[in-house]
Amino acid sequence: MLRMTSPLNVPQPQERWSPRLWGTLLVLCAAMFLDALDVSMVGVALPSIAADLDLSTSTLQWIVSGYILGYGGLLLLGGRAADLLGRRRVFLVALGVFALASLLGGLVDSGPLLIASRFIKGLSAAFTAPAGLSIITTTFKEGPQRNRALAIYTTCAATGFSMGLVLSGLLTELSWRWTMLLPAPIALLALVAGIRMIPHSDRDDSNGGYDLPGAVTGTAAMLLLVFTVVEAPEAGWASARTLLSFLAAAVLLTVFVLIERRTASPLIRLGVLRSGNQIRAQLGAATFFGSYVGFQFLVVQYMQSLLGWSALETALAFLPAGVLVALSSTKIGDVVDRFGTPRVIAVGITLLVIGYVLFLRITLTPQYAAVILPSMLLIGAACALVFPSLNIQATTGVADNEQGMVSGLLNTSLQVGGAVFLAVVTAVITAGGGEGGTPQEVLDSFRPGLVVVTVVAAAGLLITLTGLRGPRARRSVVLMKSVPGKAETAPERVGARD
């Protein structure tokens, strides 16, 4: 006899995690925390770096763009490498490279060397991020246990991003070099702990080979795409250079898809994208993170350029969002267990859109309590709900030997979404002509950018809502098998394939 029940009524035994399991999760969280910390810390330090190393604006941009290029361009390769070479091995080696690149970045005395160190850090993060996520999804059992682990893991990313803003404001007062050096000892400690704590993982030898043509074309396509997007605002979106670069990236992506369809051991098995839940997770990640990156860029410019706030004051303005994310980390897994990822994501992105709309009321007079703080709290709540849910939705129902691949794909969606929509927002602001004008003209040029950010988030909401319609909503129903006179067995999920 089959009886329908809601996830709320399913008896879920609370399993206690062993010290080693906690240790593994903390090491992985430390690596993700460092990735996010490093991204946010460098932004505040840029003016000091430019003054100390005598760098031009175009060279300074590549201190940020170099990291994005290495990270976004190599994530697909990093994810599949974790499956093929062993997740533990790839994670630990990449974490060691991250520590050395951090040390190098704090000691260099020239712009090109600093950019090179940033590229290497981005490259190493492209391997630690998908490897770390796939270690979690293969170490913790699918269901409440994994959901809780993913909630803590992804919360560490959001917390690291927020803490990076505050720490950079403090450390830059001493020297910008400390913002580069800080991750090095933390990464080394995590590496030592990881060698002891992280369990050994098997390689995926089931496909019988390595997809070298796919790795070359896929990596080249992503590197060129990210490079083109980063350079487009300066070169011009309609310039021959930009259009030819986009065309070349499209050709490489087409060749990559053809290779993946024909090879016996693909870098990405295209069949995973037949799942509606998977597609919504990838598009949701791109729009959610893309809108937030554009929003943060605008807010930092508004606070420092128009309100005259210091780097530390700006960082503290973002702090309530980070605190809210950190405090909610252990509870989000239970929320997802009860309501399912589509509903949680939809609620989270709705809060995000409302937060952006409220921020449109900004003026040249600081209105922290009435405008900025409510927006930050709503956005913090959105991050707490959406980031863990996207990771859970993308990795649920995926075989262990493809967890690294899916993790790399999700992180690629995040990074490419961030790069693309930040470039779009920058182009919109530039077209507004506020640069060099009066404060009111600068503010007026910011508003179209805020509108773009809001529209991108709203598009992500519409994509998420398609997962709640009609038959799809019934796929999250849990069926319980029950035999008269016996206790109910474990829940069985219906409709594993969307």
Phi, psi and omega in degrees: 000136179254134179234131179278139177212163178268158179303335181296327185268355181286125178293118181246104178296137180274107180272134178276134179277139178287160177304323180291324179295317176297319180298318177299313181297319181294322177296315180295321178295322179298319179294317179293321177301317180294319178303310182291320179300316183294321180297316185280331184290323188291331183301315182289333184276351186303314179302319179293322178297316181299318181291321184285319183261002179056058183258146175282167180298319181295322177291321181299323181302326185285349173293325175276312185294328179300320178295314180299320181297313179294320182290303184292328184283335188246008183295320180298316178294320179298319180295315181287327177300324179297322179289318188277323185260350183108123186295317182297314183297312182296317181298311185292318179297314180295325179293322176296319177296320178300317180296316180294320179294326176295318178297316179299316181298330180276349185250346185292160180231023177215153180299311180302321179292322178294318177297319179298318179295324179292320178297317179296321177295319177297320178299314181294322178295331178294342177259323180291322185296304179292326178294317179297316180295319181288333174296318179297313186289342177259347179266322181260133183295141179300136183123208184304322182296312179293320180300319179294317180296318180292325178297315178294317183298309183289332175295326178298327177295312180295321178294318178298321179297315180291317179295328179299322179297318181289313182297323180295324177297322180284314185290326180296334176297331177275301177187144178298336181297330179293330177293331177278324185280331186307316182294337187300305181294327179294317179296322179294319177296318178296324179295314179298315179295322181295323178300326181274326191263319189289127181290152177292145180237149180279153172279155175268099179257011187291333183271351172072026178168179181242138182271075182294315177300320178294321179296317181293309183290321180294315179295316179298319180297315182290320177299315181292321180296311180296318178300316181295317180295318180296322184273342187302316180301325181278318182282336184103128183294331182259008181289156180300322180299315181293315182296318179293324178294317177297319179297316179296319178297320179296320179296315180297319178296321179296315178298320179300315180297317179298320178295316182295330181285336187254338184281153179278343182228072187290149173295320174229122175281111187296342179298334181294337181276003173282347180279127177298320179297322180293316179297318180294325178295316181293313179292324178296320178297317182295315183285322181294306182289324178299317179293322182291319179299316177296321179296313181298319178302314180294318183294318179298317178296319180296313184290319184275319184278321185260320180271345179075023180284150176284170178300320181291318178298321177296316180298319180294332178294329178277345189301320181304324178296316179295321179296318180298319179296315182297318183291335184264001190302319185278354184258339187295325178302319178294323179296317179294319178302323185279318189250346181086153185296319182301316181292318181295317178297317180298316178297316181298314181291329174299316177298322179298313180299317179298318179299318178295318180298317179299325183289341177297347182276004184299149177228184178284352176261126180303129177229069188292308185292325187272330187237304189291311183298313178302321179296316181296321180293319178295318180292322176298317177297321179297315179299319181298325182276319193276314185302309178298320183295321178297317179295319179295315182295321183289329186259350180289133177081005181264136180298151181304322184284001176237008181295319178297320179299312181293322178297318177296322179296318180294316179294327175296317178300319178299310186289317179294320176300317178297315181294315183295309186286332173294319178296320179296314180298318178299317179296321179295318179296315180298319179296335179290344175070026182276343184297127179084359180269193178289161178306320180294322178293321177296316179298318179296329177287336178286328187299316176301326177296320177295325177295318178299316178303315181294318180295319178298316178296320179296323177297320176298323178296316180297320177299317180295321183295336178296339178280354181257000186270148168044230186299331184298325182297332183281350182285345178269000179293140179256130178256136179251130174272130180226136178246130182308130176086358181236157179290154180291145178273181180296152181294149178239123185277135181263145175071052180298328177263126182281000000 
